[in-house]
Amino acid sequence: MMKTLIVMLLLVATAASAAERDVSTADWHESAAVAALFQDAGVEGAFVLFDVTGQNMQGFNLRRANQRYAPSGTFNIAHTLIGLSTGAVASLDEVVTYRGGDQRVDAWERDMSLREAFTLANDAFYQTMAREIGPSQMQQHISALIYGNREFGSTLDPFWEEGILHISAVEQVRFLSLLVRDALPYPRELLSTVRELMLLESGENWQLYGDTGWENAPEAGVGWWIGWLQKDGRWYTFALNMDIEEPADANERLSLGKASLQALGLL
């Protein structure tokens, strides 16, 4: 089973690598409305929206959208897939024992399930799970998922925060487009389970999914909000990243991201 999964991952990686590239101006529509939102907020950042059905991309700040940063907490999406598929954690509700030590977030310092750890963006939990996955399997999956620069490094400490693994906003929306279409080489039930973890809001004909990240929290760093909107039978994946100078700036991730979706006529 595991050998078959790894072979599938490598086949997908080989096929996808041929098409991998940055988005150019020919593929991109710069939105004046989204640009105005960032400028009015005084925020340095980028926003990318990918219409999965129409295969077109738009947003703000193409140069930065192609620039890679540490994925921080947004890697938890891929990490959760890898952890469940390798059996490092048996299910979302398996409770993992806390291994002790002071953490920067008090709520992390206890036993909890993967489901709760995802909600709390618990680095301590994910570090424990990374050690169960092991470096060899971690590298195989990161490479096969075409995740950012695919450079895992040599340590299982929080490499998604402090290591050499980096990803661009454009790469984020492409990764999410595979997730929403069941196009990643994992069982559909597993993909559906991880998607459901990300549901934030829903209305009569739409559902909003998302996850956040903050490099170097609670200090200055790069913040993320990524996800997708499912509306009227179409998927729109998005990724926002921005410079966070002080903790209060982190609130701008969701407010500015939602405002960008509204400016593009989707919320």
N, C-alpha and C positions, 0 to 999 in steps of 0.2 A: 504493500500500500504506500509506504513512505517513499520507496524507490520510484514507484510510478509517478507520484506527485512531483518529485524532484526532476524527473525526466520531462514532465509536462511544463514545469516552470522554466527549465532551460530552453525548451523549444519555443515557448512564448518569448523569452528574452532574446533569442537569436532573431526571430521574425521582427520583433519590435525595434531592435537596435538599428535596423536598416532605415527606418523612418524617423529616427530620433534626430531632432534639431531644435534650435531656438525658433521662436516665432519672429518673422520679419514684418516690416511695415506693409508688405503686400498681403499678409494674412490677417491684418489687425485693423480694427476701427477704434480710434481714440475718441473717447466720450468727453465732450466739453462739460457736460452736466456733472459727471463724476469728478473730473478735474477740479471743478468749482467747489465741490464738497470738501475735498482734501485741502484746497487752498484756504477756504473759509475757516476750516478747523485748525489751520496752521500745522498740518501733519505732513511729515515726509514719509511717503509710502507708495504702494501700488495696489491696484485692484484688477483682477482678471475674471471675466465671465466667459465660459465656454458653453455654447449651445450644442449639446451633444447630438441632437437630431440634425440640426442644420450644419454642424461642423464648422462654425465660425466663432471667432474670438473678438472680444472687445473689452474696453476698460480704460485704465489710466496708468500712464508711465511705463511704456513698453520696455525702456532700458532697464528699469529696476525689476520689471516682471520677469525678465530673463536672467536676473542675477540670483545666485544661490546663497541661501542662509541656512543655519542650523534649523532643522524642523521642530526642535523642542517638543512640546506636548502633542503636536499634530502627528508625530511618528507613532503615537499610541494606536492609531487606526491600523497601520501595517503591523505593528508589534502584536496587537491582539490577534490578527489573522495568523501570524507566524506562531504565536504561543499556542493557540488552539489546534492548529493543523499539525504541529509537531508533538502534541500531547504534553507539553510542558505544564499546561493547566488543563484539567479534564473538561471543564465546562465554565460558563460564565459565573456560575454560582458556587463553584468549589472555593472554600475558604482557605486561604494561604496564611500560614503562621508568620507573624511579624518577627523579624530576626533581631530586633533591638537597635539601639543607637538613636541619637538625636537627629531629628529631621527639621527642615526649615518650615514645615507645616505640621502643626501638632496633630491634626486629624489623620495624618498618615501613620501615626505611631500605634498601630493596633492590627490585629488580624482582620482580614477582609477578603471579599470575593473579587474576582476580576471585574464583574459588573460595577461594583462600587468603586474599585480602583480607577476604572476608566472615567467615571463621573468626576472623581476627585483629582484626576491627572496625577496619580500617586507615583512619583518617581521611584520611591523605595520599593513598592510592589513590582514595578516593571523591571527594576534592576534584579530583583530576586528571580523573576521569570526569565530574564535574559540569561542568567547563569544556568538555569535549567535547560534552556534551548541550546546553549553552547555556541562557541565562536564559529564552528564549521557550518552548522545548520543556519545560523544567523546570516553568515555571508552568502550562502547559497540562495536564500530567500530574498535578501536585499538585492543581490545581483539580478536574480530572475524577475523580480518585480519592476526592474528598470527604475528603481527608486532614487531619484536625484543623481548624484555622482557615483552612487553604488560603492563608495569607499568606506567600508565599515571600520577599518583600523584593527588594533590588536587588543583592545580592552573592552570588557563588558560593563564597565562603569557607565554612567549615563551618557553614552556616546551621542545620543540624539540631542543632548544639550551642549556638551563640551567637546565632542570629538570632531572627526573630519567629515562625517556624513553631512552633506548639504543638499538642498533642493530649492528650485526656483518656484515662483508662483505659477508659471506656465506648466512646469512639471507636476505641480500639485493638482491642477485641474485635469490634466491628462490621466494621472493615477486614479483620481476620483471617478472620471468618466468610465474607466474599466470596472471599477467597483459597482457603480450603479447599473451597469449593463450585464452583470454576471459574466464579465469577460476576463476576470482573473482566474487562474487555474486552481481554484479551490472549489470544494462542493458548494452548490448553490445555497444549501441550508446554512452553511457557515457564513457565506457572504451576506445573506439576509439577516442573520443574527447580529453581525457587526454593524450593518446599516441601521438596524433598529436601535442600537445603543446611541446613535447620533441624533435621533429625532428631537427637535427642539419645540416646534410649534406646528399647528396644522389648521387649515380652514376648510371651507366647503369643497374646493377644487385644488388644494395645494398642500404640500408638506415641506417644511424647512428643516434641514439637517445641518449640523455643524459641530466643529471641534476647535479648540483654541490652543495656542502655544505662546510661551514667553521665554525667550532665551535670556539666561542670566537673572531670572526673577529672584528677588524683587528689585534688582538693580536695573540700571539702564541697559537696554538691549533691543532686540527685534521681536515684535509681537505678531502673532498670526491669528486669523480666523478663516477657516476653510470649510467647505461643505457643498451642499447642492440644494436646489429648489426643484421639486417635482410639481409641475403645474400643467393641467389640461393635457396629460399624457406625454409631456416633454420633460427632459432633464436639462438643468442648467447648473453646471458645476462652477464653483467660484473659489477664489483665494485672495485674501487681503493680507499684506504685511506692512508694517509701519514701525518707525522708530519710537521706542518708549523711553522717555527721558526721566519720568518719575512715575510712581505707582498709579496715580490718578489717570495717567494717560491710557492705561490698559483698558479702561472702560470704553475708549473710543473704538476699539476693535469691532465690537458688535454694533454699536450705534452707527458708526461710519459705514460698516459693511451693509447693514440693513438699508441705510439711506441710499447707498449706491445701487442696491437692487431696486429700490423704489424709483430712483432716477432713470433706470433703464426700463421701467414700466413692468416690473415683474412682481412687485409686492404692493 
